[in-house]
Amino acid sequence: MPRVTRPLTDPECRNAKPGDKDRKLFDGSGLFLLVKANGSKLWRMKYKQPGSGKESLLSFGPYPEISLGDARRQREGIRSQLAQGIDPAEQRKITKEAATLATENSFETVALTWFDKYLKGKSESHRERTLNRLVSDIFPWIGKRPIGNIRPHELLSCLRRIEDRGAIETAHRVRWSCSKVFRYAIACGLCDSDPADLLKEALQRPIQTAFPTITAPHEIGELLRAIDGLTGSVVVRIAARLAPITFVRPGELRQAEWTEIDFEKAEWRIPPNKMKSRVVHIVPLSRQALLLLGEIYALTGSGRYVFPSERTRERPMSENTINAALRRLGYTKEQFTGHSFRKIASTQLNESHLWHIDAIERQLAHGERNGIRATYNHAEYMPERIKMMQWWADHLDTLRDEIAPISLQS
């Protein structure tokens, strides 16, 4: 006579004690609770594979994490698959592979891969800002979604949240980063289109505001004298004095490294990864700039950075250092910022009518629209730029010492 199996009860499962050997408590239709000698209790189900009739075994998980009712529901699901000729073990394998593939192809995974591959050579501050924006504004909403399934309206919802907090410029930068991720995914065959590209006109336009500055010669002289009287560390004082002479961008100044400075050639060669234009930029060093660099070399020349952080020599000084120094001098952010030195130089050099406009633009490192030309134009007008940078340093000395009208002597 065939064995009749009485269904299990929850108290039986809960009170089952381990013995010297593993034992099975059957519930029917192949389901049983395996009570192991070590005390663990595991749900198992025996079934015959469709077609071959070969006996196989499935695991449903441990008891009591998987209750008796849960185990029975899983059993009925397996029986339904068997009735359709589906091997549940193979189906589990397919489902697991699909889940793994979805994780590997999620927006977050693809974005992190793109970040590691293509932002490796960028500045640390740029990398940090880019990653923080993705982590904060994109990953929580669509990070786990397969990148090929993301639609424009889903990404737009993320960007709208950024706009709603008033960060219009940030929304555009995040859209740009997302577009780069989607384009990388297209190249890898993970998706067919770039939904971020379709959203260019869907975002609010950022309000363009000019950097504040001062242009009157006597005000420039006052600023230079105030900087000379700046209190604080030697690193900050010399950085603040070098800023108007070289008129590079604040990020380029603070990240200057000694390997980029050539005292013999009197030039500072900034590598592409630190430049907004992504091409090398040469700054001819005037006598005044060389004196300042020689002074700071005695203090920081044994390290990597010309202007290291006060906390550690392994990092450059912080982004806000120069601006903080200007605030201590009484200049508000509406009056002057570290970037304003560039506006002073641009205005004064153009109004002097001594220098070719292209020489001025090259020295300001304003982006060349033609990327190929930009690669080769970093040294264009160099003889004139060398003369111009010395004239500029002398001119600043004149404004500082005499508060005189602009001199047109070269």
C-alpha positions in Angstrom: 0.0 0.0 0.0 1.3 3.5 -0.8 2.4 5.5 2.2 -0.2 8.1 3.3 1.4 11.4 4.4 -0.4 13.4 7.0 0.1 17.2 6.5 2.5 18.8 9.0 1.3 21.3 11.6 3.3 24.4 12.6 3.8 23.1 16.2 5.3 19.9 14.8 7.7 22.0 12.8 8.5 24.3 15.7 9.0 21.4 18.2 10.9 19.0 16.0 14.1 18.1 17.8 17.4 17.1 16.2 18.6 13.5 16.5 21.8 11.7 15.8 21.1 11.8 12.1 19.3 14.0 9.7 15.6 13.2 9.4 12.7 14.3 7.2 9.2 15.4 8.1 7.0 15.1 5.1 4.1 17.4 4.3 2.9 15.9 1.0 3.4 16.4 -2.8 7.2 16.2 -2.4 7.5 18.9 0.3 9.4 18.0 3.5 11.2 19.7 6.4 14.8 18.4 6.8 15.7 18.5 10.4 19.5 18.2 10.5 21.5 16.8 13.4 23.1 20.2 14.0 19.6 21.6 14.8 18.9 23.6 11.6 15.6 23.0 9.8 15.4 23.4 6.0 12.5 23.2 3.5 13.1 20.9 0.6 10.9 19.6 -2.3 11.4 16.5 -4.4 10.1 16.5 -7.9 10.6 14.7 -11.2 12.0 16.6 -14.1 9.6 17.0 -17.1 10.5 14.7 -19.9 13.3 12.7 -18.3 11.4 11.8 -15.1 14.7 12.2 -13.2 14.2 13.0 -9.6 15.5 16.5 -8.5 15.6 18.5 -5.3 14.7 22.1 -4.7 15.5 24.3 -1.6 13.0 26.8 -0.3 15.0 28.1 2.6 15.2 27.7 6.4 12.4 27.3 8.9 11.1 29.5 10.7 12.3 32.2 8.3 10.2 30.4 5.7 7.0 29.4 7.4 5.0 26.3 6.7 2.4 28.4 4.8 5.2 30.0 2.7 6.7 26.6 1.9 3.3 25.3 0.7 2.8 28.3 -1.5 6.2 27.8 -3.1 5.3 24.1 -3.6 2.1 25.0 -5.4 4.0 27.3 -7.6 6.4 24.5 -8.5 3.6 22.1 -9.2 2.1 24.7 -11.6 5.3 25.0 -13.5 5.7 21.2 -13.7 2.1 20.9 -15.1 3.2 23.3 -17.9 6.3 21.2 -18.6 8.7 23.7 -17.1 11.7 22.5 -15.1 11.7 24.8 -11.9 15.4 24.4 -11.4 16.1 25.7 -14.9 13.6 28.5 -14.5 15.3 29.6 -11.2 18.6 29.7 -13.1 17.2 31.8 -15.8 15.5 34.2 -13.3 18.8 34.5 -11.4 20.8 35.3 -14.5 18.2 37.9 -15.6 18.4 39.6 -12.1 22.2 39.5 -12.3 22.1 41.0 -15.8 19.7 43.7 -14.7 22.1 44.7 -11.8 25.1 44.7 -14.1 23.3 46.9 -16.6 21.7 49.2 -14.1 22.2 52.9 -14.6 24.2 53.1 -11.4 26.6 50.3 -12.4 27.1 51.7 -15.9 27.6 55.2 -14.6 30.2 54.1 -12.1 32.0 52.2 -14.8 32.0 55.3 -17.1 33.2 57.4 -14.2 36.2 55.1 -13.5 37.1 54.9 -17.2 36.6 58.4 -18.5 37.0 60.7 -15.5 40.2 59.1 -14.3 42.4 62.0 -15.6 40.2 64.8 -14.5 40.9 67.0 -11.4 39.9 65.6 -8.0 37.4 68.4 -7.4 35.7 67.8 -10.8 35.5 64.0 -10.1 34.1 64.6 -6.6 31.4 67.0 -7.8 30.3 64.8 -10.7 30.0 61.7 -8.5 28.3 63.5 -5.6 25.7 64.9 -8.0 24.9 61.4 -9.5 24.8 59.8 -6.1 22.5 62.4 -4.6 20.2 63.3 -7.5 20.1 60.3 -9.8 21.0 57.0 -8.2 18.2 57.0 -5.5 15.5 57.4 -8.2 16.7 55.4 -11.3 20.1 54.0 -10.2 18.8 50.4 -10.0 16.8 50.5 -13.3 18.2 48.7 -16.3 19.8 51.5 -18.4 18.1 50.4 -21.6 14.6 50.8 -20.0 15.0 54.3 -18.7 12.7 56.8 -20.5 13.1 60.6 -20.9 10.3 61.4 -18.5 11.9 59.4 -15.7 15.2 61.3 -16.0 13.3 64.6 -16.4 11.6 63.9 -13.0 15.1 63.7 -11.4 16.2 66.9 -13.1 13.0 68.7 -12.1 13.8 67.9 -8.4 17.1 69.7 -8.8 15.5 72.7 -10.5 12.9 72.9 -7.7 15.6 73.7 -5.2 16.8 76.5 -7.4 20.0 74.8 -8.7 19.4 75.4 -12.4 23.0 75.2 -13.4 23.4 72.0 -11.5 20.5 70.5 -13.3 22.2 71.2 -16.6 25.5 69.7 -15.4 23.8 66.6 -14.2 21.9 66.2 -17.5 25.3 66.5 -19.3 26.8 63.7 -17.1 23.8 61.5 -17.6 24.1 62.0 -21.4 27.8 60.9 -21.2 26.7 57.7 -19.3 24.0 56.9 -21.9 26.4 57.4 -24.8 28.9 55.1 -23.1 26.1 52.5 -22.7 25.1 52.9 -26.4 28.7 52.2 -27.4 28.7 49.1 -25.2 25.4 47.8 -26.7 23.5 48.2 -23.4 20.9 50.7 -24.8 19.8 52.2 -28.1 19.3 55.9 -27.3 20.3 58.8 -25.1 17.2 60.2 -23.3 19.3 62.9 -21.7 20.0 64.4 -25.1 16.3 64.9 -25.6 16.0 67.0 -22.5 18.2 69.9 -23.5 15.3 72.2 -24.2 13.1 70.9 -21.3 15.2 72.5 -18.6 15.1 76.0 -17.4 17.8 78.2 -18.9 20.4 79.3 -16.3 20.7 83.0 -15.7 24.0 84.2 -16.9 25.7 86.5 -14.4 29.1 88.1 -15.0 31.8 87.7 -12.3 32.0 90.8 -10.2 35.1 92.9 -10.6 36.6 96.4 -10.2 38.1 98.3 -13.2 39.0 101.8 -12.0 42.9 102.0 -11.7 42.8 103.6 -8.3 40.5 100.8 -7.0 42.9 98.1 -8.4 45.8 99.8 -6.7 43.8 99.8 -3.4 43.1 96.1 -3.8 46.8 95.3 -4.5 47.9 97.2 -1.4 45.3 95.4 0.7 46.6 92.1 -0.6 50.1 93.1 0.4 48.9 93.7 3.9 47.0 90.4 4.1 47.6 88.5 7.4 47.7 84.8 7.6 49.9 81.9 6.4 52.7 82.5 3.9 51.1 80.1 1.5 47.8 82.1 1.3 49.6 85.5 1.2 51.8 84.5 -1.8 48.9 82.8 -3.6 46.8 85.9 -3.3 49.7 88.0 -4.6 50.4 85.7 -7.5 46.7 85.5 -8.6 46.5 89.0 -10.2 49.9 88.6 -11.9 49.2 85.3 -13.6 45.3 85.7 -13.8 44.8 82.0 -14.1 41.5 80.4 -12.9 41.4 79.9 -9.1 41.3 76.1 -9.5 44.4 76.2 -11.7 46.3 78.4 -9.1 45.5 76.3 -6.1 46.4 73.0 -7.8 49.7 74.2 -9.1 52.5 71.6 -8.7 56.2 72.2 -8.6 56.8 69.8 -11.5 54.9 72.3 -13.7 57.2 75.3 -12.9 60.3 75.8 -14.9 62.4 78.5 -13.4 65.0 78.5 -16.2 62.4 78.9 -19.0 60.4 81.2 -16.8 57.2 79.4 -17.5 54.4 77.5 -15.8 53.0 74.7 -18.0 49.6 73.6 -16.8 48.6 70.1 -18.0 45.4 69.5 -19.9 43.6 67.6 -17.1 43.6 70.8 -15.0 42.4 73.1 -17.8 38.8 73.9 -18.7 39.7 73.7 -22.4 41.4 70.3 -21.8 44.6 71.4 -23.6 48.0 72.4 -22.1 48.3 76.0 -21.1 51.6 78.0 -20.8 51.9 80.9 -18.4 55.0 83.0 -19.0 56.4 84.0 -15.6 57.3 87.6 -15.1 60.2 88.6 -12.8 57.7 89.4 -10.1 56.0 86.0 -10.4 59.4 84.2 -10.3 60.3 86.1 -7.1 57.1 85.0 -5.4 57.6 81.4 -6.5 61.2 81.5 -5.3 60.0 82.7 -1.9 57.4 80.0 -1.5 59.7 77.3 -2.8 61.8 77.5 0.4 58.6 76.5 2.3 56.8 74.1 0.0 59.4 73.1 -2.6 60.0 69.7 -1.1 56.4 68.7 -1.6 54.1 68.2 -4.6 51.9 71.3 -4.4 53.1 74.9 -4.6 50.2 75.9 -2.4 49.4 72.9 -0.2 46.5 72.6 2.3 47.2 73.8 5.8 46.0 70.4 7.1 48.1 68.1 4.8 50.8 68.6 2.3 49.3 65.8 0.2 46.4 68.0 -1.0 46.2 71.5 -2.5 44.7 74.4 -0.6 40.9 74.4 -0.6 38.7 76.0 -3.2 37.6 78.8 -1.0 41.0 79.9 0.4 41.5 82.9 -1.9 37.8 84.0 -1.6 38.1 83.7 2.2 41.2 85.9 2.2 39.3 88.6 0.1 36.5 88.5 2.6 38.9 89.2 5.4 40.1 92.2 3.4 36.5 93.5 3.4 35.6 92.6 -0.2 32.1 91.0 -0.4 31.3 88.2 -3.0 29.2 90.8 -4.8 32.3 93.1 -5.2 35.1 90.7 -5.9 36.0 86.9 -6.1 39.1 84.9 -7.0 37.9 84.8 -10.6 37.7 88.6 -10.8 41.4 88.9 -11.3 40.9 87.5 -14.8 38.3 90.1 -15.6 40.7 92.9 -14.4 43.4 91.5 -16.7 41.1 91.1 -19.7 39.7 94.6 -19.4 43.1 96.4 -18.7 45.0 94.5 -21.4 42.4 95.1 -24.1 42.0 98.8 -23.1 45.8 99.3 -23.3 45.6 98.7 -27.1 49.2 97.3 -26.9 48.5 93.6 -27.5 46.8 91.5 -30.2 43.4 90.4 -29.0 44.2 86.8 -29.9 47.3 86.9 -27.7 45.2 88.1 -24.8 42.6 85.4 -25.4 45.2 82.7 -25.6 46.7 83.9 -22.3 43.3 83.9 -20.7 42.9 80.3 -22.0 39.5 81.0 -23.4 38.3 77.8 -25.1 39.1 77.2 -28.8 35.9 75.9 -30.4 37.9 73.7 -32.8 39.3 71.0 -30.5 42.0 70.0 -33.0 43.3 73.6 -33.3 43.2 74.0 -29.6 45.6 71.1 -29.1 48.3 72.9 -31.2 47.5 76.5 -30.3 48.6 76.5 -26.7 51.9 78.2 -27.6 50.4 80.6 -30.2 51.6 84.2 -29.9 54.1 83.1 -27.3 56.8 85.9 -27.9 54.1 88.5 -27.6 52.6 86.8 -24.6 55.9 86.8 -22.8 56.3 90.5 -23.3 52.7 91.1 -22.3 52.9 89.2 -19.0 56.0 91.2 -18.0 54.3 94.5 -19.0 51.2 93.4 -17.0 53.3 92.7 -13.8 55.0 96.0 -14.2 51.7 97.7 -14.7 50.3 96.2 -11.5 53.4 97.5 -9.7 52.6 101.0 -11.0 49.0 100.8 -9.9 50.0 99.6 -6.5 52.8 102.1 -5.9 51.7 105.2 -7.7 48.0 104.7 -8.4 48.9 106.2 -11.8 47.0 106.3 -15.1 47.6 103.3 -17.4 51.1 103.4 -18.9 51.4 102.5 -22.5 55.1 101.8 -22.4 56.0 98.2 -23.3 
